[in-house]
């Protein structure tokens, strides 16, 4: 007899669930990172919501650091030089950060980007 009360509340629950998923998807769709490696420069551009942060480093001096934490904390992938480091790959899983670290290291070790 009280089953008719379930329908309005389940409908309300679905509306709230949809609104939450829509809000998260809309916000996260704008978040991205670009890493550009040129002959003499490495540039990172990070878009977080409506904010844009750009960092440039000399390719000759740039260093990569992968700081691995214990099992409760995520690792950090840092790029920078002369004591100024920024975190990249913040949305990546630990194994993906390792892969990005290897690929960027290989890219930075090559003398020329052509070919």
C-alpha positions in Angstrom: 0.0 0.0 0.0 2.8 2.4 0.7 4.6 1.6 -2.6 3.3 4.7 -4.3 5.6 6.8 -2.0 8.7 5.2 -3.5 8.2 6.6 -7.0 8.5 10.4 -6.1 11.6 9.8 -4.0 13.3 7.5 -6.6 12.6 10.2 -9.3 14.1 12.9 -7.0 17.1 10.6 -6.4 17.6 10.2 -10.2 17.4 13.9 -10.8 20.0 14.7 -8.1 22.3 11.9 -9.4 22.1 13.3 -13.0 22.7 16.9 -11.7 25.8 15.7 -9.8 27.2 13.7 -12.7 26.6 16.6 -15.1 28.4 19.1 -12.8 31.4 16.9 -12.4 31.6 16.1 -16.1 31.3 19.7 -17.1 34.0 20.8 -14.7 36.5 18.0 -15.6 36.0 18.3 -19.3 38.0 21.6 -19.1 40.9 20.2 -17.1 43.9 19.3 -19.3 47.7 19.6 -19.5 49.9 20.2 -22.6 53.6 19.5 -22.6 55.5 20.9 -25.6 59.2 19.9 -26.2 61.0 22.1 -28.6 64.7 22.3 -29.6 65.6 24.8 -26.9 62.5 24.9 -24.6 60.1 22.7 -22.7 56.7 24.3 -22.0 53.8 23.1 -19.8 50.3 24.5 -20.0 47.8 23.5 -17.4 44.1 24.3 -17.7 42.1 23.9 -14.5 38.6 25.1 -14.8 38.9 28.6 -16.1 42.5 29.0 -15.0 45.5 28.7 -17.3 49.0 28.3 -16.0 52.0 28.3 -18.3 55.6 27.4 -17.4 58.7 27.4 -19.6 62.0 25.8 -19.0 65.3 25.6 -20.9 65.6 22.2 -22.5 69.3 22.0 -21.7 68.6 22.4 -17.9 65.2 20.7 -17.5 65.0 17.8 -15.0 62.3 15.3 -14.4 61.6 13.8 -10.9 59.2 11.0 -10.1 58.7 11.1 -6.3 57.0 7.8 -5.3 55.1 7.8 -2.0 54.0 5.0 0.1 50.8 3.0 -0.7 48.5 5.6 0.8 49.7 8.6 -1.2 49.9 9.1 -5.0 53.3 9.7 -6.6 54.3 13.1 -8.0 55.8 13.8 -11.4 57.7 17.0 -11.4 59.4 18.9 -14.2 61.6 22.0 -13.7 65.0 23.5 -13.4 67.0 25.8 -11.2 65.0 24.9 -8.1 61.6 25.7 -9.6 59.5 22.5 -10.2 55.9 22.1 -11.2 53.8 19.0 -11.0 52.5 17.4 -14.2 50.2 14.5 -14.8 48.1 15.2 -11.7 45.1 13.2 -13.0 47.2 10.2 -14.0 47.4 6.9 -12.1 50.8 5.8 -10.7 51.7 3.5 -13.6 50.7 6.1 -16.2 53.0 8.6 -14.4 55.9 6.1 -14.7 55.2 5.7 -18.4 55.0 9.5 -19.0 58.3 9.9 -17.0 60.0 7.3 -19.3 58.6 8.9 -22.5 59.6 12.4 -21.5 63.1 11.3 -20.4 63.6 9.6 -23.8 62.3 12.7 -25.6 64.5 15.1 -23.7 67.6 12.9 -24.3 67.4 13.1 -28.0 69.4 15.8 -29.6 67.0 16.7 -32.4 63.3 16.4 -32.7 63.3 16.1 -36.5 63.0 12.6 -37.9 
